[in-house]
């Protein structure tokens, strides 16, 4: 969880998100603060709407590092064992690697074909992606001279771009896309 001491740092978030952050803090025994739990429904609004760049960075960095913890809840040994067992399984069925085993029954057929497809997609998407990043950087330059777009800025400026270019506010559409 990321704790916020001053509600002003939450500027840009909708009132219901600020209220949810207060509720989350109170539930954690921090009644004078606001809490952003590392769960997508709490993190995404901060990354897309919070005007505070330092808050977006703190939330992004903690979000990015989730699951990368040593100690009793470290899954690294389990993952190592799973990968080893997958390799053994592939060999039992006559495949040189698990990638060969997993792709054999699929349309792609073999991992080399998948790699070629991914490389082709990369070549096609890279110029468009670079153009989009350049547009987001221009938007950031208009607001904050001298910043270089960072990973914690991307969703924020992408949302601003959507609002500016298409008049679309993702938060305004959310009530119409309820799970139930």
Backbone bond lengths (Angstrom), bond angles and torsions (degrees), N, CA, C in turn:
res aa  C-N    CA-C-N  psi(-1)  N-CA   C-N-CA  omega(-1)  CA-C   N-CA-C  phi
1 X - - - 1.443 - - 1.530 108.73 -
2 X 1.334 115.73 144.61 1.461 121.43 172.74 1.528 106.12 -106.75
3 X 1.334 115.65 125.12 1.461 120.26 178.15 1.514 110.00 -95.65
4 X 1.326 115.10 142.99 1.457 122.84 178.90 1.518 107.13 -119.80
5 X 1.339 116.58 128.76 1.465 121.07 -177.97 1.515 113.32 -87.90
6 X 1.339 116.89 -28.74 1.466 121.69 -174.23 1.522 109.28 -123.27
7 X 1.322 116.31 122.62 1.467 121.13 -178.16 1.529 111.75 -58.58
8 X 1.324 117.64 -24.99 1.469 120.88 179.42 1.528 111.01 -60.41
9 X 1.331 116.46 -27.15 1.462 120.46 179.15 1.532 111.55 -68.86
10 X 1.320 117.00 -15.38 1.472 121.95 179.68 1.524 112.15 -93.69
11 X 1.328 116.82 7.76 1.466 120.89 179.82 1.525 110.20 -53.90
12 X 1.321 115.38 134.34 1.459 121.55 -178.69 1.517 111.69 107.22
13 X 1.347 116.52 -24.25 1.465 120.16 177.79 1.526 109.67 -80.57
14 X 1.314 115.87 149.33 1.460 121.28 175.95 1.531 108.80 -68.65
15 X 1.325 115.48 155.26 1.464 120.99 -177.64 1.524 112.57 -56.87
16 X 1.339 117.46 -39.13 1.468 118.64 -179.00 1.527 111.50 -65.71
17 X 1.328 118.07 -30.67 1.465 121.66 177.99 1.529 110.48 -72.54
18 X 1.330 116.03 -38.14 1.463 120.13 177.43 1.529 109.55 -65.99
19 X 1.336 116.07 -42.08 1.466 120.63 178.00 1.531 110.59 -63.14
20 X 1.325 117.38 -39.87 1.466 121.29 178.51 1.526 110.34 -64.47
21 X 1.336 116.83 -38.01 1.468 120.57 178.36 1.523 110.57 -66.37
22 X 1.320 116.92 -37.29 1.470 120.48 177.22 1.526 109.69 -66.32
23 X 1.331 117.00 -44.62 1.468 121.50 178.78 1.531 110.61 -60.08
24 X 1.327 116.40 -42.22 1.471 121.01 179.85 1.527 110.45 -64.30
25 X 1.324 117.75 -38.17 1.466 120.73 179.22 1.524 110.86 -68.90
26 X 1.326 116.22 -44.22 1.467 120.23 179.17 1.525 110.11 -60.54
27 X 1.324 116.48 -42.47 1.469 120.76 179.45 1.521 111.70 -62.34
28 X 1.335 117.18 -22.84 1.468 121.95 179.84 1.528 111.81 -99.65
29 X 1.327 115.90 11.79 1.455 119.98 178.00 1.508 114.82 76.95
30 X 1.326 117.48 22.38 1.469 122.53 -178.77 1.538 109.24 -121.02
31 X 1.314 116.95 64.45 1.462 122.51 -171.95 1.525 114.42 -62.17
32 X 1.329 117.80 -21.61 1.469 119.71 -178.76 1.525 112.28 -92.17
33 X 1.341 116.68 4.13 1.467 120.68 -175.81 1.528 111.02 -123.60
34 X 1.320 114.51 -179.74 1.456 123.77 172.71 1.521 105.75 -123.16
35 X 1.322 117.77 143.18 1.462 121.49 -175.61 1.519 110.54 -123.24
36 X 1.309 114.55 135.47 1.456 121.86 174.33 1.531 106.33 -110.87
37 X 1.350 118.07 97.53 1.465 120.10 178.11 1.527 110.33 -69.02
38 X 1.310 116.70 151.06 1.459 121.02 -179.52 1.524 110.78 -81.11
39 X 1.318 114.04 67.84 1.458 123.76 175.50 1.521 106.61 -133.17
40 X 1.320 116.59 138.99 1.464 121.08 -174.26 1.534 113.88 -48.78
41 X 1.344 120.07 -44.43 1.464 118.61 -179.40 1.527 114.01 -62.50
42 X 1.321 117.45 -20.73 1.467 121.00 177.59 1.526 111.80 -95.18
43 X 1.310 116.35 -36.67 1.468 121.53 -174.90 1.529 111.95 -75.24
44 X 1.326 117.18 -45.58 1.471 119.89 -173.34 1.527 112.96 -59.66
45 X 1.320 120.03 -44.00 1.473 118.55 177.83 1.527 112.68 -59.99
46 X 1.325 117.47 -35.26 1.463 119.88 178.15 1.528 109.37 -66.74
47 X 1.326 116.99 -46.62 1.468 120.26 -177.48 1.518 112.74 -68.43
48 X 1.331 117.88 -26.00 1.468 119.85 -179.07 1.523 113.49 -95.63
49 X 1.341 117.81 -22.57 1.464 118.55 -170.59 1.521 116.27 -126.11
50 X 1.302 119.17 -25.59 1.469 120.52 -175.66 1.525 110.65 -65.24
51 X 1.315 116.12 127.10 1.459 120.33 179.80 1.522 112.07 -74.31
52 X 1.315 117.56 -22.86 1.462 122.30 -178.46 1.530 110.33 -74.21
53 X 1.313 115.14 107.98 1.459 119.92 178.71 1.532 111.65 -63.96
54 X 1.336 119.29 -41.11 1.468 118.79 177.11 1.534 112.46 -61.07
55 X 1.333 117.83 -36.91 1.460 119.96 177.11 1.519 110.07 -66.26
56 X 1.332 117.04 -45.00 1.465 119.50 178.31 1.526 110.43 -58.49
57 X 1.318 116.84 -40.47 1.470 119.91 179.51 1.526 111.01 -64.90
58 X 1.327 117.81 -46.31 1.470 120.29 -179.94 1.525 110.61 -60.12
59 X 1.325 116.80 -44.78 1.461 120.83 -179.22 1.528 110.15 -66.00
60 X 1.328 117.06 -45.01 1.463 120.67 -179.92 1.522 111.20 -60.20
61 X 1.318 116.35 -48.16 1.470 119.49 -176.61 1.530 111.48 -62.44
62 X 1.331 117.67 -40.28 1.457 119.46 178.25 1.522 110.19 -69.96
63 X 1.343 117.69 -40.46 1.464 122.41 178.45 1.530 109.96 -60.83
64 X 1.317 115.72 -44.91 1.465 121.27 -178.39 1.534 111.66 -64.36
65 X 1.315 116.71 -30.72 1.469 119.51 -176.02 1.528 113.06 -93.35
66 X 1.332 117.51 1.49 1.462 118.85 -178.73 1.526 109.53 -59.92
67 X 1.298 115.06 140.50 1.455 120.15 -179.06 1.519 113.52 80.39
68 X 1.310 117.93 -0.70 1.458 121.56 -178.85 1.529 108.79 -107.58
69 X 1.320 115.10 55.21 1.454 120.19 -175.85 1.518 110.22 -122.49
70 X 1.285 116.24 139.08 1.451 121.42 175.28 1.520 107.70 -86.37
71 X 1.314 116.35 165.20 1.458 119.73 177.91 1.513 111.60 116.88
72 X 1.322 116.44 -160.33 1.468 119.97 -172.51 1.537 114.21 -66.54
73 X 1.316 117.82 -18.98 1.460 120.28 -178.18 1.532 112.44 -105.89
74 X 1.321 116.30 14.73 1.465 121.80 -179.35 1.525 109.57 -72.78
75 X 1.322 116.64 121.91 1.463 121.66 -179.58 1.525 113.59 -89.53
76 X 1.324 117.82 -2.62 1.469 120.25 -176.02 1.534 112.62 -56.13
77 X 1.338 120.21 -45.55 1.469 118.61 178.76 1.532 112.34 -63.51
78 X 1.317 116.59 -36.50 1.469 120.45 178.85 1.523 109.76 -66.40
79 X 1.319 116.60 -43.93 1.469 120.23 178.96 1.518 111.35 -62.99
80 X 1.325 116.74 -39.24 1.468 120.37 178.05 1.521 110.14 -60.74
81 X 1.320 116.41 -43.53 1.466 120.55 179.58 1.527 110.89 -66.41
82 X 1.324 117.53 -41.60 1.469 120.70 178.78 1.530 110.38 -60.07
83 X 1.330 116.38 -45.87 1.467 119.93 179.85 1.525 111.76 -63.40
84 X 1.316 116.10 -40.26 1.470 120.04 178.00 1.532 110.36 -62.80
85 X 1.332 116.44 -45.06 1.465 120.34 -179.57 1.529 111.53 -66.21
86 X 1.321 117.22 -35.96 1.467 119.63 176.91 1.532 110.43 -63.49
87 X 1.325 115.96 -42.28 1.456 119.73 177.79 1.523 111.65 -61.14
88 X 1.333 116.02 -43.17 1.469 120.26 178.34 1.526 110.82 -63.50
89 X 1.314 116.34 -41.52 1.474 120.73 179.42 1.527 110.12 -60.66
90 X 1.329 115.98 -46.47 1.463 120.09 -179.68 1.524 110.71 -58.37
91 X 1.309 116.67 -44.16 1.470 120.99 -179.89 1.530 110.85 -63.87
92 X 1.337 117.67 -38.83 1.468 121.04 177.79 1.533 111.63 -60.22
93 X 1.333 116.18 -31.91 1.465 120.40 179.61 1.526 112.53 -93.60
94 X 1.331 117.08 7.71 1.456 121.02 173.78 1.519 115.47 88.30
95 X 1.319 118.37 17.39 1.469 121.53 179.62 1.524 109.44 -105.48
96 X 1.320 116.23 148.11 1.466 119.96 -176.97 1.531 112.39 -74.11
97 X 1.331 117.20 -30.73 1.473 121.05 179.36 1.526 109.25 -142.19
98 X 1.320 115.37 165.55 1.460 119.37 176.81 1.538 110.29 -65.35
99 X 1.313 117.50 -34.11 1.460 120.69 178.04 1.528 110.79 -59.51
100 X 1.309 116.99 -41.25 1.470 120.55 177.36 1.526 110.31 -65.26
101 X 1.323 116.66 -42.55 1.466 121.86 179.12 1.542 110.77 -62.64
102 X 1.330 116.57 -46.07 1.469 120.92 -175.41 1.523 113.07 -70.74
103 X 1.323 117.76 -31.67 1.468 119.95 -177.41 1.522 113.20 -89.63
104 X 1.320 117.81 -17.92 1.474 121.46 -176.14 1.529 113.36 -53.82
105 X 1.337 120.90 -47.38 1.465 119.18 -177.40 1.537 113.78 -83.35
106 X 1.296 117.13 0.24 1.467 120.30 -177.26 1.526 110.51 -98.23
107 X 1.325 114.70 167.70 1.457 120.54 -177.21 1.525 111.58 -58.21
108 X 1.315 117.53 -35.13 1.460 121.23 -177.35 1.535 111.37 -67.99
109 X 1.316 117.90 -30.14 1.457 122.13 172.06 1.510 117.43 81.86
110 X 1.330 117.87 -44.01 1.460 120.49 -178.62 1.529 109.30 -154.20
111 X 1.324 116.84 155.70 1.467 119.83 -175.26 1.525 113.43 -64.38
112 X 1.319 117.35 -28.78 1.471 119.45 179.16 1.532 110.72 -63.63
113 X 1.335 116.76 -38.01 1.462 120.95 177.74 1.522 110.46 -66.17
114 X 1.329 116.00 -41.27 1.462 120.32 177.77 1.528 109.98 -61.54
115 X 1.319 117.01 -41.73 1.463 120.81 179.69 1.528 111.11 -62.91
116 X 1.330 117.33 -40.97 1.466 121.44 178.00 1.535 109.92 -63.02
117 X 1.337 116.06 -43.43 1.469 120.01 179.10 1.528 111.35 -62.72
118 X 1.324 116.50 -42.43 1.465 120.44 178.99 1.525 111.31 -64.96
119 X 1.315 116.58 -40.68 1.462 120.79 178.78 1.532 110.55 -63.75
120 X 1.317 116.37 -41.37 1.473 121.03 178.53 1.533 110.08 -64.17
121 X 1.318 116.48 -44.23 1.473 120.11 177.97 1.525 109.98 -61.31
122 X 1.319 116.64 -42.34 1.466 121.42 178.77 1.533 110.30 -58.71
123 X 1.323 116.40 -46.49 1.467 120.83 -179.24 1.530 111.22 -61.67
124 X 1.330 116.71 -38.03 1.461 120.65 -179.42 1.526 112.43 -75.46
125 X 1.309 116.64 -37.03 1.461 120.77 -174.35 1.524 114.18 -86.47
126 X 1.314 117.45 -25.97 1.456 120.60 -175.72 1.533 113.44 -56.82
127 X 1.338 120.68 -49.44 1.465 119.39 -179.32 1.537 112.46 -60.70
128 X 1.318 117.53 -41.62 1.469 120.88 179.32 1.525 110.69 -65.88
129 X 1.316 116.27 -40.65 1.460 120.78 178.72 1.524 110.57 -64.05
130 X 1.329 116.54 -43.48 1.469 120.41 178.11 1.530 110.92 -62.44
131 X 1.323 116.67 -37.80 1.463 121.11 177.13 1.534 110.90 -64.32
132 X 1.334 115.94 -44.23 1.464 119.91 179.16 1.526 111.33 -64.24
133 X 1.316 117.18 -40.83 1.462 120.63 178.30 1.524 110.06 -64.58
134 X 1.320 116.75 -39.96 1.471 120.43 177.61 1.530 110.57 -62.45
135 X 1.335 117.26 -40.06 1.470 120.23 177.54 1.524 111.30 -64.47
136 X 1.323 116.64 -40.62 1.463 120.05 177.69 1.523 110.76 -65.80
137 X 1.342 116.72 -37.58 1.466 120.04 177.82 1.524 110.60 -64.57
138 X 1.337 116.99 -39.61 1.472 120.08 177.21 1.523 110.37 -61.05
139 X 1.324 116.08 -42.52 1.457 120.30 178.62 1.535 109.87 -62.96
140 X 1.317 116.97 -43.06 1.468 120.74 178.51 1.524 110.24 -63.45
141 X 1.329 117.26 -39.15 1.463 120.86 179.64 1.525 111.49 -63.23
142 X 1.332 116.83 -36.05 1.471 120.22 178.29 1.520 110.70 -63.60
143 X 1.319 116.76 -35.23 1.467 120.62 -176.15 1.517 113.36 -90.69
144 X 1.319 116.78 -39.52 1.466 121.69 -174.34 1.522 108.90 -136.46
145 X 1.287 116.67 92.54 1.456 119.20 179.41 1.522 109.82 -59.73
146 X 1.307 115.17 132.08 1.444 119.66 173.17 1.517 116.84 96.04
147 X 1.321 119.61 -3.14 1.466 117.52 177.61 1.524 109.37 -91.38
148 X 1.298 114.58 147.08 1.459 120.55 171.94 1.520 106.34 -103.00
149 X 1.319 115.57 128.69 1.455 121.06 -179.34 1.518 110.52 -51.60
150 X 1.316 115.78 129.22 1.468 122.47 179.17 1.529 108.05 -117.00
151 X 1.328 117.58 166.66 1.468 119.60 -178.49 1.531 113.27 -54.26
152 X 1.316 118.73 -35.52 1.457 121.82 -178.89 1.525 112.23 -76.30
153 X 1.319 117.95 -5.39 1.457 121.82 177.13 1.524 112.73 -95.57
154 X 1.321 117.20 -22.01 1.467 121.04 -170.11 1.524 112.95 -57.91
155 X 1.317 117.93 -53.23 1.471 119.97 -178.08 1.523 111.49 -64.87
156 X 1.316 116.78 -35.82 1.468 121.30 179.47 1.531 110.61 -62.03
157 X 1.331 115.99 -50.58 1.459 118.94 -178.95 1.526 112.43 -75.47
158 X 1.320 118.17 -28.25 1.466 120.25 174.69 1.526 109.99 -64.34
159 X 1.335 116.51 -39.91 1.474 120.25 177.47 1.525 110.14 -66.35
160 X 1.309 116.97 -42.94 1.477 120.49 177.59 1.536 110.01 -61.15
161 X 1.326 116.29 -41.00 1.462 120.84 178.66 1.530 110.65 -62.41
162 X 1.346 117.11 -45.16 1.475 121.05 177.96 1.522 111.14 -58.52
163 X 1.323 115.52 -41.88 1.459 119.25 -179.32 1.530 110.76 -67.72
164 X 1.323 116.05 -42.69 1.462 120.80 -178.72 1.533 112.11 -70.30
165 X 1.330 116.89 -46.90 1.459 121.29 -174.18 1.519 113.30 -79.50
166 X 1.331 117.33 -35.49 1.464 120.45 -172.20 1.527 114.20 -121.96
167 X 1.331 116.35 -5.05 1.459 119.45 -177.20 1.518 112.01 65.06
168 X 1.341 116.91 28.70 1.450 121.72 -176.95 1.515 110.12 -107.04
169 X 1.328 116.02 123.37 1.460 122.66 175.69 1.519 107.12 -110.87
170 X 1.328 116.95 110.72 1.461 121.62 -176.74 1.528 111.81 -58.15
171 X 1.317 117.32 -36.34 1.468 120.45 179.68 1.528 110.90 -67.62
172 X 1.318 117.97 -33.34 1.468 120.81 179.70 1.526 111.31 -70.54
173 X 1.315 117.17 -27.92 1.468 122.21 -178.87 1.538 111.23 -83.44
174 X 1.324 116.71 -24.78 1.480 122.44 -174.42 1.534 114.05 -48.20
175 X 1.338 121.16 -44.95 1.475 119.52 -177.67 1.534 113.29 -61.16
176 X 1.310 117.21 -22.99 1.464 120.75 -179.12 1.525 112.61 -86.44
177 X 1.323 116.72 -4.98 1.457 120.95 -178.06 1.526 110.77 -118.54
178 X 1.312 116.01 37.87 1.467 120.63 -178.87 1.527 110.23 -66.18
179 X 1.312 116.14 144.25 1.462 122.18 -178.34 1.517 111.58 -61.53
180 X 1.319 117.41 -44.97 1.460 119.16 -177.37 1.514 110.40 -69.76
